[in-house]
């Protein structure tokens, strides 16, 4: 039979609704009977009410079960949301800390770069100042040596002239009127010629005497002018005429005084230069130390920044993943909450409808009960009708189209069989048996499908989780390797710059050393050449004049004895001597002058040998210093090259690792996508059905049991 549920308007009267329900119950009484016992229902409305009460209880039980599930689901939502929210908050805080750290490190790096540039500029200024000071000191020292040489050259001729004049012992020559500059110069020139002075020494002495006397003449004129005005005479004026030896000694003492002052000034200048150099060296060393410290801090800051940037990338990925998880959880929880509220409302509406129907049934069933019972007895006494009704009710209960079709076929066989007089029981039994076998087969197929789905879902889920973990691990490994590669390449670039600087420094040292060596070789050659000449001259003079001073003195006495008469004539008539030169004397060796020249050359030889020794010592020191610095640069360069080689190898290894891991990650990602797609299809196949496998199995068992009961009714009728 067909049961149509019609929703009545709210303004319809209770009496009218009761009348319609009474008619519906009368029809229901004609259709319904007990499929299990084959007996006519004594009170079918009561049984319907009982069924409805069972339905109400089932709806309420389902509601309680769903409420428990929803409570657990809400707890899971709360825990998952809290966990994901904590993860997002933690990642956000860590991201803020890392960004602040990166900002600070960036500022520190910029500050360090600026300070290093300033220190480099300061070092350059200090080096320039030291170079300038050294150049000035070298020039001052060279000037000093030149001036000292000039003074030494002046003092020695003065001393020789004084010694010669004192040995002559001529009072007339010593008392020359020095006011007459021409007379003084002429007389002194004759004396110097007699002493066998060289033309160079003779010219220097005469020039110095003229300069000295000229200065004294100017002083004398100034004093005379003051005297005319009544001023007292100066004591120094008495030197305007006097002993020529005293004049020469006075000039020699002036030269010695100048030499002493010059040497004192040189000592003072060298001391000041040493103090300045010490100060510059200390400042340079301190600046280099600070610069090295700053470079170390800079390298550390760059390394920490690179690590922080790598951590920041990982943190951002973690934060995005946590946000996505939180959004997924919240969306799922909101959807489930909405579905649950709809289910509660729907269940409440269903219970309200059932309650109203039960109330109306109870009100409208009183007067029609006996009629329905009698009519039911007449219509349901046939087992055939009971079988058809049982199958139809079974199909309706389980919403089975196959059972509904079976019920229709059974009813049709019974109707046609009754009309033709044939026995339809065998065919109906066959249909029911085939249906039972079909249901059993479907059960086996579904059980096999269930086992397959469970196994594949588990296996694919584990594979998906493993691949996802592998991809995450590879991403982290790539980020870490990239961070390390950036750090190593930065260090490599720095080392290459240091090696280039060392090469430039060595090239500069090589140029300076080459120039020093060339200067040394040139100076050494000059000194050696001079020594050869000086020693050759000494040998020639010693061969001619001899070594001893006694022979020279004896020969001098002999010459003086031979020329005594001429000397007396010159002493007696000095003015004639000055006006008319004496006739040439017999030539004899100038032993005294030769001895002086030999002594002078010996001093020069000694000074030249000393200079050569000092030059060789300076060259040895310079070479030793150059070798030490070159060795240090070489050791540092080799160490730097080793570090460059190691870092280059590490950088290439990291790049290779990144490439390989990227390839592995791409492969894993492709495999993950394939597994994810397969898992989605598998879930659609295995989990996309409206009811669960257990519900379908339970319903199928009930259908088979109901068919077996219907088959039992047919067997009892036979």
C-alpha positions as CSV (number, residue, x, y, z in Angstrom):
1,X,0.0,0.0,0.0
2,X,1.0,3.6,-0.4
3,X,1.2,5.9,2.6
4,X,1.2,9.6,1.8
5,X,2.2,12.1,4.5
6,X,0.3,15.4,4.1
7,X,1.2,18.5,6.2
8,X,-2.0,20.2,7.4
9,X,-2.5,24.0,7.7
10,X,-2.3,25.2,11.3
11,X,-5.8,26.7,11.1
12,X,-7.4,23.3,10.3
13,X,-9.6,22.1,13.2
14,X,-8.6,19.1,15.3
15,X,-11.9,17.3,14.5
16,X,-11.3,17.5,10.7
17,X,-7.8,16.2,11.2
18,X,-9.0,13.4,13.4
19,X,-11.6,12.3,10.8
20,X,-8.9,12.2,8.1
21,X,-6.6,10.2,10.3
22,X,-9.4,7.7,11.1
23,X,-9.9,7.1,7.4
24,X,-6.1,6.7,6.9
25,X,-6.0,4.3,9.8
26,X,-8.8,2.3,8.2
27,X,-6.8,2.0,5.0
28,X,-3.7,1.1,7.0
29,X,-5.6,-1.6,8.7
30,X,-6.5,-3.1,5.4
31,X,-2.9,-3.2,4.3
32,X,-0.9,-4.1,7.3
33,X,-0.5,-7.5,9.0
34,X,2.2,-9.4,10.9
35,X,4.8,-10.8,8.5
36,X,6.5,-12.8,11.2
37,X,3.6,-14.9,12.6
38,X,0.9,-14.8,9.9
39,X,-1.7,-13.8,12.5
40,X,-4.2,-11.0,12.1
41,X,-3.3,-7.9,14.2
42,X,-5.8,-7.6,17.1
43,X,-5.2,-3.8,17.3
44,X,-3.1,-2.5,14.3
45,X,-3.4,1.2,15.6
46,X,-1.8,0.2,18.8
47,X,1.0,-1.5,17.0
48,X,1.5,1.6,14.8
49,X,1.6,3.7,17.9
50,X,4.2,1.3,19.4
51,X,6.3,1.6,16.2
52,X,6.0,5.3,16.3
53,X,7.1,5.3,20.0
54,X,10.1,3.1,19.0
55,X,10.9,5.7,16.3
56,X,10.7,8.5,18.8
57,X,13.0,6.6,21.1
58,X,15.4,5.9,18.2
59,X,15.4,9.6,17.2
60,X,16.1,10.7,20.8
61,X,18.8,8.0,21.2
62,X,20.4,9.2,17.9
63,X,20.2,12.8,19.2
64,X,22.0,11.8,22.4
65,X,24.7,9.9,20.5
66,X,25.2,12.8,18.1
67,X,25.3,15.2,21.1
68,X,28.2,13.1,22.7
69,X,30.0,13.0,19.3
70,X,29.5,16.8,18.9
71,X,30.9,17.4,22.4
72,X,34.0,15.4,21.6
73,X,34.3,17.2,18.3
74,X,33.9,20.6,20.0
75,X,36.6,19.6,22.4
76,X,38.9,18.6,19.5
77,X,38.1,21.9,17.8
78,X,39.0,23.8,20.9
79,X,42.2,21.9,21.4
80,X,43.2,22.1,17.7
81,X,42.3,25.8,17.5
82,X,44.3,26.5,20.7
83,X,47.3,24.6,19.5
84,X,47.3,26.2,16.0
85,X,46.7,29.6,17.5
86,X,49.6,29.1,20.0
87,X,51.7,28.0,17.0
88,X,50.7,31.1,15.0
89,X,51.3,33.4,18.0
90,X,54.7,31.8,18.8
91,X,55.8,32.0,15.2
92,X,54.6,35.7,15.0
93,X,56.6,36.6,18.1
94,X,59.6,34.7,16.8
95,X,59.2,36.5,13.4
96,X,59.1,39.9,15.2
97,X,62.2,39.0,17.3
98,X,64.1,37.8,14.2
99,X,63.1,40.9,12.2
100,X,64.2,43.2,15.0
101,X,67.5,41.2,15.3
102,X,68.0,41.5,11.6
103,X,67.3,45.2,11.6
104,X,69.8,45.7,14.5
105,X,72.4,43.5,12.8
106,X,72.0,45.4,9.6
107,X,72.5,48.7,11.5
108,X,75.5,47.2,13.3
109,X,77.0,46.1,9.9
110,X,76.5,49.5,8.4
111,X,78.0,51.1,11.5
112,X,80.9,48.7,11.4
113,X,81.5,49.3,7.7
114,X,81.5,53.1,8.4
115,X,83.9,52.7,11.3
116,X,86.2,50.4,9.3
117,X,86.3,53.0,6.5
118,X,87.0,55.7,9.0
119,X,89.8,53.6,10.5
120,X,91.2,52.9,7.1
121,X,91.2,56.6,6.3
122,X,92.9,57.3,9.7
123,X,95.5,54.6,8.9
124,X,96.2,56.2,5.5
125,X,96.5,59.6,7.1
126,X,98.9,58.2,9.8
127,X,101.0,56.4,7.2
128,X,101.1,59.6,5.0
129,X,102.1,61.6,8.1
130,X,104.8,59.1,9.0
131,X,106.0,59.1,5.4
132,X,106.1,62.8,5.3
133,X,107.9,63.1,8.6
134,X,110.5,60.5,7.5
135,X,111.0,62.3,4.2
136,X,111.5,65.6,6.1
137,X,113.9,63.9,8.6
138,X,115.8,62.4,5.8
139,X,116.2,65.7,4.1
140,X,117.2,67.4,7.3
141,X,119.7,64.7,8.0
142,X,121.1,65.0,4.5
143,X,121.4,68.8,4.9
144,X,123.1,68.2,8.2
145,X,125.6,65.8,6.7
146,X,126.3,68.3,3.9
147,X,126.7,71.2,6.4
148,X,128.8,69.1,8.7
149,X,131.0,68.1,5.8
150,X,131.4,71.7,4.8
151,X,132.3,72.7,8.3
152,X,134.7,69.8,8.7
153,X,136.3,70.7,5.4
154,X,136.7,74.3,6.7
155,X,138.1,73.4,10.1
156,X,140.8,71.1,8.8
157,X,142.4,73.7,6.5
158,X,142.3,76.3,9.3
159,X,144.1,73.9,11.6
160,X,146.7,73.2,8.9
161,X,147.2,76.9,8.2
162,X,147.6,77.7,11.9
163,X,150.0,74.8,12.4
164,X,152.0,75.9,9.4
165,X,152.2,79.6,10.5
166,X,153.1,78.6,14.1
167,X,155.9,76.4,12.8
168,X,157.2,79.3,10.7
169,X,157.6,81.4,13.8
170,X,157.8,84.7,11.8
171,X,156.7,87.6,14.0
172,X,156.5,89.9,11.1
173,X,154.1,87.6,9.2
174,X,152.1,87.1,12.3
175,X,151.7,90.9,12.9
176,X,150.4,91.8,9.5
177,X,148.0,94.7,9.5
178,X,144.7,93.0,9.0
179,X,143.0,96.3,8.4
180,X,144.3,96.2,4.8
181,X,142.3,93.4,3.3
182,X,144.4,93.2,0.1
183,X,147.6,93.0,2.1
184,X,146.1,90.3,4.4
185,X,144.8,88.2,1.6
186,X,148.0,88.6,-0.4
187,X,150.2,87.7,2.5
188,X,148.0,84.8,3.6
189,X,148.0,83.5,0.0
190,X,151.8,83.5,-0.2
191,X,151.9,81.6,3.1
192,X,149.4,79.1,1.9
193,X,151.4,78.6,-1.3
194,X,154.5,78.1,0.7
195,X,152.6,75.5,2.8
196,X,151.7,73.7,-0.5
197,X,148.0,74.0,0.1
198,X,145.8,72.8,-2.8
199,X,144.2,75.3,-5.0
200,X,140.7,74.3,-3.6
201,X,141.8,74.6,0.1
202,X,143.6,77.9,-0.7
203,X,140.5,79.4,-2.3
204,X,138.2,78.3,0.6
205,X,140.5,79.7,3.3
206,X,141.0,83.1,1.5
207,X,137.3,83.3,0.9
208,X,136.5,82.6,4.5
209,X,139.1,85.2,5.7
210,X,137.7,87.8,3.4
211,X,134.2,87.1,4.6
212,X,135.3,87.2,8.2
213,X,137.4,90.3,7.9
214,X,134.6,92.0,5.9
215,X,132.2,91.4,8.7
216,X,134.7,92.8,11.3
217,X,135.3,95.8,9.1
218,X,131.6,96.6,9.1
219,X,131.6,96.2,12.9
220,X,134.6,98.5,13.2
221,X,133.0,101.2,11.1
222,X,129.9,101.0,13.2
223,X,132.0,101.3,16.4
224,X,134.0,104.3,14.9
225,X,130.7,106.0,14.2
226,X,129.6,105.4,17.8
227,X,133.0,106.7,19.0
228,X,132.6,110.0,17.1
229,X,129.3,110.4,18.9
230,X,131.0,109.9,22.2
231,X,130.3,106.2,22.8
232,X,132.9,104.0,24.4
233,X,135.0,101.8,22.2
234,X,134.1,98.1,22.0
235,X,136.5,95.5,23.2
236,X,136.1,93.5,20.0
237,X,137.4,96.4,17.9
238,X,141.0,95.6,19.0
239,X,140.8,92.5,16.7
240,X,140.8,94.6,13.7
241,X,144.6,94.5,13.7
242,X,146.6,91.8,15.3
243,X,148.0,88.3,14.9
244,X,146.9,86.5,11.8
245,X,147.2,83.2,13.6
246,X,144.7,84.5,16.2
247,X,142.4,85.5,13.4
248,X,142.6,82.0,11.8
249,X,142.2,80.4,15.2
250,X,139.2,82.6,15.9
251,X,137.6,81.6,12.6
252,X,138.4,78.0,13.3
253,X,136.7,78.3,16.7
254,X,133.7,79.9,15.1
255,X,133.5,77.0,12.7
256,X,133.8,74.5,15.5
257,X,131.1,76.3,17.4
258,X,128.8,76.2,14.4
259,X,129.6,72.5,14.0
260,X,128.7,71.9,17.7
261,X,125.4,73.8,17.3
262,X,124.7,72.0,14.0
263,X,125.2,68.6,15.7
264,X,123.1,69.6,18.7
265,X,120.3,70.7,16.4
266,X,120.6,67.5,14.5
267,X,120.4,65.5,17.8
268,X,117.4,67.5,18.9
269,X,115.7,67.0,15.5
270,X,116.4,63.3,15.5
271,X,115.0,63.0,19.1
272,X,111.8,64.9,18.1
273,X,111.5,62.7,15.0
274,X,111.9,59.6,17.2
275,X,109.1,60.8,19.6
276,X,106.8,61.6,16.6
277,X,107.5,58.2,15.0
278,X,106.9,56.4,18.3
279,X,103.6,58.3,18.7
280,X,102.5,57.5,15.1
281,X,103.6,53.9,15.4
282,X,101.5,53.5,18.7
283,X,98.5,55.2,17.1
284,X,98.9,53.0,14.0
285,X,99.2,49.8,16.0
286,X,96.2,50.8,18.2
287,X,94.1,51.7,15.1
288,X,95.0,48.4,13.4
289,X,94.1,46.5,16.5
290,X,90.7,48.3,16.7
291,X,90.2,47.7,13.0
292,X,90.9,44.0,13.4
293,X,88.4,43.8,16.3
294,X,85.9,45.7,14.3
295,X,86.3,43.4,11.3
296,X,85.8,40.4,13.6
297,X,82.6,42.0,14.9
298,X,81.5,42.7,11.4
299,X,82.1,39.1,10.2
300,X,80.2,37.8,13.3
301,X,77.3,40.2,12.7
302,X,77.1,39.1,9.0
303,X,77.1,35.5,10.1
304,X,74.4,36.1,12.7
305,X,72.4,38.0,10.2
306,X,72.6,35.2,7.6
307,X,71.5,32.7,10.2
308,X,68.7,35.0,11.4
309,X,67.5,35.4,7.8
310,X,67.5,31.7,7.3
311,X,65.6,31.2,10.6
312,X,63.2,33.9,9.5
313,X,62.3,32.1,6.3
314,X,61.7,28.9,8.2
315,X,59.6,30.8,10.8
316,X,57.5,32.5,8.1
317,X,56.8,29.1,6.5
318,X,55.9,27.6,9.8
319,X,53.6,30.6,10.6
320,X,51.9,30.3,7.2
321,X,51.4,26.6,7.6
322,X,50.0,27.1,11.2
323,X,47.7,29.9,9.9
324,X,46.4,27.6,7.1
325,X,45.9,24.8,9.6
326,X,44.1,27.2,11.9
327,X,41.9,28.4,9.1
328,X,41.1,24.8,8.0
329,X,40.2,23.8,11.6
330,X,38.0,26.8,12.1
331,X,36.2,26.4,8.8
332,X,35.6,22.7,9.5
333,X,34.5,23.4,13.0
334,X,32.1,26.2,11.9
335,X,30.6,24.0,9.2
336,X,30.2,21.0,11.6
337,X,28.6,23.3,14.2
338,X,26.2,24.6,11.6
339,X,25.4,21.1,10.4
340,X,24.8,20.0,14.0
341,X,22.5,22.9,14.7
342,X,20.5,22.1,11.6
343,X,20.4,18.4,12.7
344,X,19.1,19.4,16.2
345,X,16.4,21.6,14.6
346,X,15.5,18.9,12.1
347,X,15.4,16.2,14.9
348,X,13.2,18.5,17.0
349,X,10.9,19.1,14.1
350,X,10.7,15.4,13.5
351,X,9.9,14.6,17.1
352,X,7.2,17.4,17.1
353,X,5.6,15.9,14.0
354,X,5.7,12.4,15.5
355,X,4.2,13.6,18.8
356,X,1.4,15.4,17.0
357,X,0.7,12.4,14.8
358,X,0.6,10.0,17.8
359,X,-1.7,12.4,19.6
360,X,-4.1,12.6,16.6
361,X,-4.0,8.8,16.2
362,X,-4.9,8.2,19.8
363,X,-7.8,10.7,19.5
364,X,-9.2,9.4,16.2
365,X,-8.8,5.7,16.6
366,X,-11.6,5.0,19.2
367,X,-14.8,4.6,17.0
368,X,-13.2,2.8,14.0
369,X,-11.3,0.1,15.7
370,X,-13.7,-2.9,15.3
371,X,-14.3,-2.0,11.6
372,X,-10.6,-2.0,10.9
373,X,-10.1,-5.2,12.8
374,X,-12.9,-7.1,10.9
375,X,-11.7,-5.7,7.5
376,X,-8.2,-6.6,8.2
377,X,-9.2,-10.1,9.1
378,X,-10.8,-10.6,5.7
379,X,-8.0,-9.1,3.7
380,X,-4.9,-10.5,5.4
381,X,-5.8,-14.1,5.9
382,X,-3.8,-15.2,2.8
383,X,0.0,-16.0,3.2
384,X,0.5,-14.8,-0.3
385,X,-0.6,-11.3,0.7
386,X,1.5,-11.6,3.9
387,X,4.6,-12.4,1.8
388,X,4.1,-9.6,-0.7
389,X,3.3,-7.2,2.1
390,X,6.3,-8.3,4.2
391,X,8.7,-7.8,1.2
392,X,7.2,-4.4,0.4
393,X,7.4,-3.2,4.0
394,X,11.0,-4.5,4.1
395,X,11.8,-2.5,1.0
396,X,10.2,0.6,2.4
397,X,11.9,0.3,5.7
398,X,15.4,0.0,4.2
399,X,14.7,2.2,1.2
400,X,15.7,-0.6,-1.1
401,X,14.8,-0.2,-4.8
402,X,15.7,-3.9,-5.4
403,X,13.4,-5.1,-2.7
404,X,10.7,-2.8,-3.9
405,X,11.1,-4.4,-7.4
406,X,11.0,-7.8,-5.8
407,X,7.8,-7.0,-3.9
408,X,6.2,-5.8,-7.1
409,X,7.3,-9.0,-8.9
410,X,6.0,-11.2,-6.1
411,X,2.6,-9.4,-6.0
412,X,2.4,-9.7,-9.8
413,X,3.2,-13.4,-9.8
414,X,0.6,-14.0,-7.1
415,X,-2.1,-12.0,-9.0
416,X,-1.4,-13.7,-12.4
417,X,-1.0,-17.1,-10.8
418,X,-4.4,-16.7,-9.1
419,X,-6.0,-15.6,-12.3
420,X,-4.6,-18.4,-14.4
421,X,-4.8,-21.1,-11.7
422,X,-1.1,-21.8,-11.8
423,X,1.1,-22.2,-8.6
424,X,3.4,-19.2,-8.4
425,X,5.1,-20.4,-5.1
426,X,8.1,-21.9,-6.9
427,X,8.9,-18.8,-8.8
428,X,8.4,-16.6,-5.8
429,X,10.8,-18.8,-3.8
430,X,13.3,-18.6,-6.6
431,X,13.1,-14.8,-6.7
432,X,13.6,-14.6,-2.9
433,X,16.5,-17.1,-3.0
434,X,18.1,-15.2,-5.9
435,X,17.7,-11.9,-3.9
436,X,19.3,-13.5,-0.8
437,X,22.2,-14.8,-2.9
438,X,22.6,-11.4,-4.5
439,X,22.6,-9.6,-1.2
440,X,25.2,-12.1,0.1
441,X,27.3,-11.5,-2.9
442,X,27.0,-7.8,-2.5
443,X,28.0,-8.2,1.1
444,X,31.1,-10.1,0.1
445,X,32.0,-7.6,-2.5
446,X,31.5,-4.7,-0.1
447,X,33.5,-6.5,2.6
448,X,36.4,-7.0,0.1
449,X,36.0,-3.3,-0.9
450,X,36.0,-2.3,2.7
451,X,39.2,-4.3,3.4
452,X,40.8,-2.8,0.2
453,X,39.8,0.8,1.2
454,X,41.0,0.4,4.8
455,X,44.4,-1.0,3.6
456,X,44.8,1.6,0.8
457,X,43.7,4.5,2.9
458,X,46.1,3.5,5.7
459,X,49.0,2.8,3.3
460,X,48.4,6.0,1.2
461,X,47.9,8.1,4.3
462,X,51.2,6.8,5.8
463,X,52.9,7.4,2.4
464,X,51.4,10.9,2.2
465,X,52.6,11.8,5.8
466,X,56.1,10.4,5.1
467,X,56.4,12.3,1.8
468,X,55.1,15.5,3.5
469,X,57.7,15.1,6.3
470,X,60.4,14.4,3.7
471,X,59.5,17.6,1.7
472,X,59.5,19.7,4.9
473,X,62.8,18.2,5.9
474,X,64.3,18.9,2.4
475,X,62.9,22.5,2.5
476,X,64.6,23.0,5.8
477,X,67.8,21.4,4.5
478,X,67.8,23.7,1.4
479,X,67.2,26.8,3.5
480,X,70.0,25.8,5.9
481,X,72.4,25.0,3.1
482,X,71.6,28.2,1.3
483,X,72.3,30.2,4.4
484,X,75.6,28.4,5.0
485,X,76.5,28.9,1.3
486,X,75.8,32.6,1.5
487,X,77.9,32.9,4.7
488,X,80.8,30.8,3.2
489,X,80.8,32.8,-0.1
490,X,80.9,36.1,1.9
491,X,83.9,34.8,3.8
492,X,85.5,33.6,0.5
493,X,85.1,37.0,-1.0
494,X,86.7,38.6,2.0
495,X,89.6,36.2,1.9
496,X,90.2,36.8,-1.8
497,X,90.3,40.6,-1.1
498,X,92.8,40.0,1.7
499,X,94.9,37.8,-0.6
500,X,94.8,40.5,-3.2
501,X,95.9,43.1,-0.6
502,X,98.7,40.9,0.5
503,X,99.9,40.5,-3.2
504,X,99.8,44.3,-3.6
505,X,101.7,44.8,-0.4
506,X,104.3,42.3,-1.5
507,X,104.6,44.0,-4.9
508,X,105.1,47.3,-3.2
509,X,107.8,45.8,-0.9
510,X,109.5,44.2,-3.9
511,X,109.6,47.6,-5.7
512,X,111.0,49.4,-2.6
513,X,113.5,46.5,-2.1
514,X,114.6,46.6,-5.7
515,X,115.2,50.4,-5.4
516,X,117.1,50.0,-2.1
517,X,119.2,47.3,-3.7
518,X,120.0,49.4,-6.7
519,X,120.9,52.4,-4.5
520,X,123.1,50.1,-2.3
521,X,124.9,48.6,-5.3
522,X,125.5,52.1,-6.8
523,X,126.7,53.6,-3.5
524,X,128.8,50.6,-2.8
525,X,130.4,50.8,-6.2
526,X,131.1,54.5,-5.7
527,X,132.6,54.0,-2.3
528,X,134.7,51.0,-3.5
529,X,135.9,53.1,-6.4
530,X,136.7,56.0,-4.1
531,X,138.6,53.7,-1.8
532,X,140.6,52.2,-4.6
533,X,141.5,55.8,-5.7
534,X,142.3,57.0,-2.2
535,X,144.4,54.0,-1.4
536,X,146.2,54.2,-4.7
537,X,146.9,57.9,-3.9
538,X,148.1,57.0,-0.4
539,X,150.5,54.4,-1.8
540,X,151.9,56.8,-4.3
541,X,152.4,59.6,-1.7
542,X,153.8,57.2,0.8
543,X,156.2,55.9,-1.8
544,X,157.4,59.5,-2.5
545,X,157.2,61.2,0.9
546,X,157.7,58.1,3.1
547,X,155.9,57.0,6.2
548,X,157.8,58.7,9.1
549,X,157.5,62.3,10.3
550,X,161.1,62.5,11.6
551,X,162.7,62.4,8.1
552,X,160.4,65.2,7.1
553,X,161.5,67.2,10.1
554,X,165.2,66.6,9.3
555,X,164.7,67.6,5.7
556,X,162.8,70.7,6.9
557,X,165.8,71.7,9.2
558,X,168.2,71.1,6.3
559,X,166.1,73.3,4.0
560,X,165.9,76.0,6.7
561,X,169.6,75.8,7.2
562,X,170.3,76.2,3.5
563,X,167.8,79.0,3.2
564,X,168.7,80.8,6.5
565,X,170.3,83.7,4.8
566,X,167.3,84.2,2.5
567,X,164.9,84.0,5.5
568,X,167.0,86.6,7.4
569,X,166.8,88.9,4.4
570,X,163.1,88.5,4.2
571,X,162.7,89.2,8.0
572,X,164.8,92.3,7.8
573,X,163.1,93.9,4.9
574,X,159.4,92.7,5.1
575,X,158.0,95.5,3.1
576,X,160.4,94.8,0.1
577,X,159.4,91.1,0.4
578,X,155.7,92.0,0.2
579,X,156.3,94.4,-2.8
580,X,158.7,92.2,-4.7
581,X,158.5,88.4,-4.7
582,X,161.6,86.4,-3.7
583,X,163.4,84.6,-6.4
584,X,162.7,80.8,-6.8
585,X,164.4,78.6,-4.3
586,X,165.9,75.2,-4.9
587,X,163.1,72.6,-5.0
588,X,162.9,70.1,-2.2
589,X,160.2,67.6,-1.1
590,X,157.4,69.3,0.8
591,X,157.5,66.6,3.5
592,X,155.3,68.5,5.9
593,X,152.6,69.2,3.4
594,X,152.9,65.7,2.0
595,X,152.5,64.3,5.6
596,X,149.5,66.5,6.1
597,X,148.0,65.3,2.8
598,X,148.7,61.7,3.7
599,X,147.1,62.2,7.1
600,X,144.1,63.9,5.5
601,X,143.8,61.1,2.9
602,X,144.0,58.5,5.7
603,X,141.1,60.2,7.5
604,X,139.1,60.2,4.3
605,X,140.0,56.5,3.7
606,X,138.9,55.7,7.3
607,X,135.6,57.7,6.9
608,X,135.0,56.1,3.4
609,X,135.7,52.6,4.8
610,X,133.3,53.3,7.7
611,X,130.7,54.6,5.4
612,X,131.1,51.4,3.3
613,X,130.8,49.3,6.4
614,X,127.7,51.2,7.5
615,X,126.2,50.9,4.0
616,X,126.7,47.1,4.1
617,X,125.3,46.9,7.6
618,X,122.2,49.0,6.5
619,X,121.9,46.7,3.5
620,X,122.0,43.6,5.6
621,X,119.4,45.1,8.0
622,X,117.2,46.1,5.1
623,X,117.5,42.7,3.5
624,X,116.8,41.0,6.8
625,X,113.7,43.2,7.4
626,X,112.5,42.6,3.9
627,X,113.0,38.8,4.2
628,X,111.1,38.8,7.5
629,X,108.2,40.8,6.1
630,X,108.2,38.7,2.9
631,X,108.2,35.5,4.9
632,X,105.3,36.8,7.1
633,X,103.3,37.8,4.0
634,X,104.1,34.4,2.4
635,X,102.9,32.5,5.5
636,X,99.8,34.6,5.7
637,X,99.2,34.3,2.0
638,X,99.6,30.5,2.1
639,X,97.2,30.3,5.1
640,X,94.7,32.6,3.2
641,X,95.0,30.4,0.1
642,X,94.4,27.3,2.2
643,X,91.3,29.0,3.7
644,X,90.1,30.1,0.2
645,X,90.6,26.6,-1.2
646,X,88.7,25.1,1.8
647,X,85.9,27.7,1.6
648,X,85.7,27.4,-2.2
649,X,85.4,23.6,-1.9
650,X,82.8,24.1,0.9
651,X,80.8,26.5,-1.2
652,X,80.8,24.2,-4.3
653,X,79.8,21.3,-2.0
654,X,76.9,23.3,-0.6
655,X,75.8,24.4,-4.1
656,X,75.9,20.7,-5.1
657,X,74.0,19.7,-2.0
658,X,71.4,22.4,-2.7
659,X,71.0,21.2,-6.3
660,X,70.7,17.6,-5.3
661,X,68.3,18.3,-2.5
662,X,66.3,20.5,-4.9
663,X,66.1,17.7,-7.3
664,X,65.1,15.2,-4.6
665,X,62.6,17.7,-3.2
666,X,61.1,18.2,-6.7
667,X,60.8,14.4,-7.1
668,X,59.3,14.0,-3.6
669,X,56.9,16.9,-4.3
670,X,55.8,15.3,-7.6
671,X,55.3,12.0,-5.8
672,X,53.5,13.8,-3.0
673,X,51.1,15.4,-5.5
674,X,50.5,12.0,-7.1
675,X,49.8,10.4,-3.8
676,X,47.6,13.3,-2.7
677,X,45.6,13.0,-6.0
678,X,45.3,9.2,-5.6
679,X,44.3,9.7,-1.9
680,X,41.6,12.2,-2.9
681,X,40.1,9.7,-5.4
682,X,40.4,6.9,-2.9
683,X,38.5,8.9,-0.3
684,X,35.8,9.8,-2.8
685,X,35.5,6.1,-3.6
686,X,35.6,4.8,-0.1
687,X,34.3,7.6,2.1
688,X,32.0,9.5,-0.3
689,X,28.9,7.4,0.5
690,X,26.1,8.7,2.5
691,X,26.0,5.8,5.0
692,X,28.8,3.8,6.5
693,X,29.8,0.3,5.7
694,X,28.6,-0.9,9.1
695,X,25.2,0.7,8.5
696,X,25.0,-0.9,5.0
697,X,26.0,-4.3,6.4
698,X,23.5,-4.1,9.2
699,X,20.7,-3.1,6.7
700,X,21.7,-5.9,4.3
701,X,21.6,-8.5,7.2
702,X,18.2,-7.2,8.1
703,X,17.0,-7.5,4.5
704,X,18.3,-11.0,4.2
705,X,16.6,-12.0,7.5
706,X,13.3,-10.4,6.3
707,X,13.5,-12.3,3.0
708,X,14.2,-15.5,4.9
709,X,11.1,-14.9,7.1
710,X,9.1,-14.3,3.9
711,X,10.4,-17.5,2.5
712,X,9.4,-19.2,5.7
713,X,5.8,-18.0,5.3
714,X,5.7,-19.6,1.8
715,X,7.0,-22.9,3.3
716,X,4.4,-22.9,6.0
717,X,1.6,-22.4,3.4
718,X,2.8,-25.5,1.5
